[in-house]
Amino acid sequence: MSEWKVDPGLDVPPSRQLVEAVLDAVASGRLAAGGQLPSVRGMAAEVLVNANTVARAWRELEHLGVVAGENGRGVFVTPQGPAIARELRAAQTLSAYERALGEALRAGHALEDLIGRAAALRRHSA
């Protein structure tokens, strides 16, 4: 089973889903510096999207400095890619958490209940 997935039911564009999936893989170490990404065509076939969608995601990752293309060889994680990916994902996930926390508080959830849920999640993910 592949780790690469695109969910067409999400409000997030498929290319953004791919960028986030690669950032997660690089940030977590599942895809290390020097590791090769799947080819554009291979990834497109695997996640059932147009090859242009994958190419757009690979270009964005290259623009971020996480990967670099090598003519005739493929796309590889740069030496600084893991640090960049960890920094980007930390910022993105913290921002999403803050938005969700604010929404939950505005909806009337007690802060103590939310803290309890966060602690439970931490215990289950450790």
NUDRENVEX-458048 format. One record per atom (N, C-alpha, C, O): x, y, z. Coordinates in pm, whole numbers, plus 32768, in hexadecimal, padded with zeros to 4 digits. Example, Ala and Ser with C-alpha at 12.3 -4.5 7.8 and 13.67 -1.06 7.14 Angstrom:
// residues 2
85277DC7830C/84CE7E3E830C/85287EB6830C/85907EB4834E/85057F1F82C4/85577F9682CA/850A80038313/853D80728324/
END
This chain:
// residues 126
80547F8A8000/800080008000/8059807D8000/80BE80828045/803280DE7FB4/808281567FA2/806381BE800D/7FF481C48041/80C88210802F/80B1827E808C/807982F88045/804A83558088/807C82FA7FC2/8050836F7F76/7FBC83647F58/7F8E83037F1C/7F7283C97F82/7EE183C97F6E/7EB284577F4C/7EEA84B97F7C/7E4C845D7EF9/7E0684DA7EDD/7D7284BE7EF2/7D3C845E7EBB/7D3385117F43/7CA585007F60/7C5785687F10/7C5B85DE7F32/7C10853F7EA7/7BC6859F7E55/7B5285E27E9F/7B1D86467E70/7B2C85AC7F12/7ABE85E57F60/7AE6865A7FB8/7A90869E7FF0/7B6886737FC5/7B9686E18019/7B8B87677FD0/7B8A876C7F55/7B8387D1801D/7B8488587FE4/7C1188837FBB/7C2288EC7F7D/7C7688347FDE/7D0188527FBF/7D21881E7F34/7D0687AA7F16/7D5A88737EDC/7D7C88457E54/7DDA87CD7E57/7E2E87C27EB1/7DCE87737DF7/7E2486FC7DF3/7EBA871C7DF5/7F0786D67E36/7EE387857DB0/7F7287A67DB0/7FA087CD7E3D/800F87AB7E65/7F4B88137E88/7F6C883C7F11/7F7287C27F6B/7FC787BA7FC4/7F1687627F55/7F1986E67FA2/7F9C869C7F8D/7FD686667FEC/7FCC869A7F11/804B86587EF4/80C086A17F36/811986627F6E/80BF87267F2F/812987747F70/812C87548005/8197873A803D/80B987558045/80B3873A80D4/80DF86AB80F5/812286948159/80BA864B80A1/80E285C080B7/817A85B180AE/81B7856C80FF/81B685F2804B/824885EB803E/828B863480B2/82EC860280EA/825786A980D7/829186F0814A/828A869A81C7/82EA86948213/821A865681DD/820C85FE8251/8273858C824A/82B3856C82AF/8282855081D5/82E084E081C6/8370850D81DE/83BE84C6821C/8392858481AC/841A85B881BE/842E85E38250/849685C5828B/83CD86298289/83D986588312/83E585E58376/842D85EF83D9/839F8577835B/83A1850583B7/841784A783A1/8430844E83F2/846084BC8334/84D284658317/84B183ED82C1/850A839F82A0/843283DB829D/840F836C8244/844D837F81BB/8464831D8173/846883FC8197/84AD841C811A/852184768141/850E84EB8162/859A8440813F/861084858172/865284DA8106/863284D08090/86AE852F8133/86FF857D80D5/8740851D8072/877784B68099/8739853F7FF3/876E84E87F8A/870884847F56/871F84447EEF/869884757F9C/863084187F71/85EC844A7EF3/85DD84C27EE0/85C383EE7E9F/858584117E1F/84EE840B7E29/84B583AD7E60/84AD84727DF3/841C84737DE8/83F4841D7D71/844484097D16/837A83E97D71/834A83A07CFC/834983FC7C82/834384767C90/834F83C27C0C/834784117B92/82BD84527B8A/825E84257BC9/82B484BD7B3D/823485027B2C/81CC84A17AF8/815E84997B2E/81EC84587A90/818B83FB7A56/8168838A7AB7/80F483637AC2/81CD83577AFC/81B782EB7B5C/815C83167BCD/80FF82CE7BF3/8176838C7C03/812283BF7C70/809583DA7C40/803483BA7C84/808984157BC8/800584337B91/7FB283B47B84/7F3C83B27BA6/7FF183497B53/7FAA82C97B44/7F8682907BCD/7F1B82577BDE/7FDE82A07C2E/7FC782677CB3/7F5482AB7CFD/7F0482687D3E/7F4C83317CF2/7EE583797D3E/7E6F83A47CE7/7E1483E77D16/7E72837C7C69/7E0483937C0C/7DE584277BF6/7D7384537C01/7E4F84727BD6/7E3F84FE7BB1/7E8985167B2F/7ED684C17B02/7E72858A7AF4/7EB785B17A7B/7F4B85C87A9A/7F6E85F87B06/7FA185A77A3B/803185BB7A4E/8053864D7A67/80B3866B7AAE/800586AA7A2D/801E87397A46/800B875E7AD9/804C87B87B0C/7FB187177B1C/7F99872F7BAB/801487097BFB/803D87537C55/805086987BDC/80C9866C7C21/813C86CB7BFF/818886F27C57/814986EF7B81/81B4874B7B59/81A987CF7BA5/820E88087BCE/812F88007BB7/811A887C7C03/814B886A7C94/818C88C37CCA/812B87F97CD1/815687DE7D5B/81EE87D67D63/822A880F7DBE/822D878F7D06/82BF87817D07/830288097CF3/836988257D31/82C7885F7C9D/82FE88E77C8A/82F589387D0B/835289807D2E/8284892D7D51/827589767DCE/82DB89477E35/831789997E7B/82EF88C47E40/8351888E7E9D/83DE88BC7E78/843188D67ECF/83F888C67DF6/847C88F67DC9/848C898A7DEC/84F789B47E18/842289D77DD8/84258A657DFA/843E8A7A7E90/84818AD97EB7/84098A217EE2/841C8A287F73/84AA89FE7F9D/84D48A1A800D/84F289BA7F43/8578898B7F63/857C89017FA1/85E688D57FCF/850C88BC7FA2/850488377FDF/853B87CD7F80/8579876C7FAC/852687DF7F00/855687817E9B/859C87CC7E2C/858F88467E1F/85E787827DDD/862887BA7D66/862387517CF8/863B86DB7D10/8604877F7C7F/860287257C0D/868D87197BD1/86D8877B7BCA/86AE86A17BA6/872C86877B60/870886527AD7/86CB85E87ACA/872F869D7A6F/870A867779E6/872D85E679C9/879F85BA79DA/86C9859E799B/86DB85137974/86E084B079E8/86E1843779D0/86E484E07A62/86EE84867AD5/867184847B2A/8648841A7B5A/863284F97B3F/85BA84FE7B92/85BD85727BF2/860A85D17BE2/8567856A7C56/855985D27CBC/858285977D42/8552852D7D69/85DC85DE7D88/861685AB7E03/860886107E75/860786897E5E/85FE85DC7EF0/85F986317F66/868386727F76/86EA862F7F71/868386F57F8A/8700873F7F9B/873A87268026/86F386F88080/87BA8744803A/87F5873480C0/87AC8786812A/879F875A819C/877C87FC8106/873588518165/869E88338166/8655886E81B5/867087DB8110/85E287BA8105/859F87908186/853387C281A5/85DC873581D5/859A870D8252/8585878082B3/851B878A82F1/85E687D782C1/85D78849831D/856B88A882EB/851B88DA833A/856888C28269/85028919822F/847888DC8244/841A8921826C/846B885A8228/83EA88168235/83B9881982C5/8343883282DE/841288008325/83E9880383B3/83B9888E83D9/8353889C841D/840288F583AE/83DC897E83CF/835589A38391/830089DE83D4/834289818312/82C489A182CE/824E8958830C/81E689948326/825E88D78324/81EE8889835C/81CF88B483EA/815B88B68412/823588D68438/821C890684C0/81CB898684BC/816B89968507/81F089E28464/81A78A60845A/81198A4A8428/80BA8A85845D/810989F583C3/808389DB838A/8028899683EE/7FB389BB83FC/805C89328434/800788E88490/7FE6893B850C/7F7889308541/8044898C853A/802789E285AC/7FBC8A4A8588/7F648A6785D8/7FC58A808510/7F628AE084E2/7ED88A9E84DA/7E748AD98504/7ED18A2584A3/7E5289DD8499/7E1B89BE8524/7DA389C8853C/7E7489998580/7E4A897D8609/7E1089FA864B/7DA889F4868C/7E538A6B8639/7E238AE78675/7D9A8B10863D/7D438B3F8687/7D868AFD85BA/7D048B1B857E/7C988AC085B8/7C2C8AEE85DB/7CB78A3E85C1/7C5589DE85F6/7C3889F98689/7BC589F086B5/7C9F8A1986D5/7C8B8A388763/7C328AB38774/7BD78AB387C6/7C4D8B1A8727/7BFB8B93872E/7B6A8B76870A/7B0F8BA8874B/7B568B2686A3/7ACF8B028679/7A878AB186E6/7A128AC88701/7AD08A538723/7A948A02878D/7A6E8A588806/7A048A458842/7AC48AB68829/7AA58B0F889A/7A2C8B67887B/79D68B7C88D0/7A268B9C8800/79B48BEE87D8/79328B9D87D6/78C68BD487EB/793D8B1C87BC/78C78AC587B9/78998A9F8845/78328A5D8856/78E58AC888AA/78BA8AB08933/78FD8A3D897B/78D78A1D89EB/79618A00893E/79A889948983/79FB89CF89F4/7A368A3A89E5/7A0089898A64/7A5089B68AD6/7AE389998ABA/7B0789308A85/7B3789F88ADD/7BC789E88AC7/7BFB89698B0A/7C4F89238AD2/7BC9894C8B81/7BF588D58BCA/7BD588558B7D/7C2687F88B7C/7B6188508B3D/7B3C87DB8AEC/7B9987CD8A74/7BC3875F8A52/7BBA883D8A35/7C13883A89C1/7CA0880E89E9/7CE187C289A2/7CCE883D8A5C/7D5188138A8E/7D50877E8AAB/7DB187388A8D/7CE3874D8AE5/7CD686BE8AFF/7CDA866C8A7F/7D1B86038A7A/7C97869B8A1A/7C9A86538999/7D268654895C/7D5285F08924/7D6A86C58967/7DF386CD8933/7E4D866B897C/7E9F8628893E/7E3F866189FF/7E8F86048A4D/7E7185738A25/7ECC85218A1A/7DF285558A0F/7DCC84CD89E4/7E0684AC895B/7E36843D8945/7E01850C8901/7E3D84F7887C/7ED384DC8887/7F0984858842/7F13852788DD/7FA3851588EF/7FC2848B8924/8021844B88F5/7F74845A8984/7F8A83D489BB/7F78836A894F/7FC38308894A/7F15837C88F9/7EF883188891/7F5A831C881C/7F6B82B887D6/7F99838E8807/7FF683988795/8086837C87BD/80DD83758767/80A0836D883D/81298357886D/815382C6885D/81C382A2887F/
END
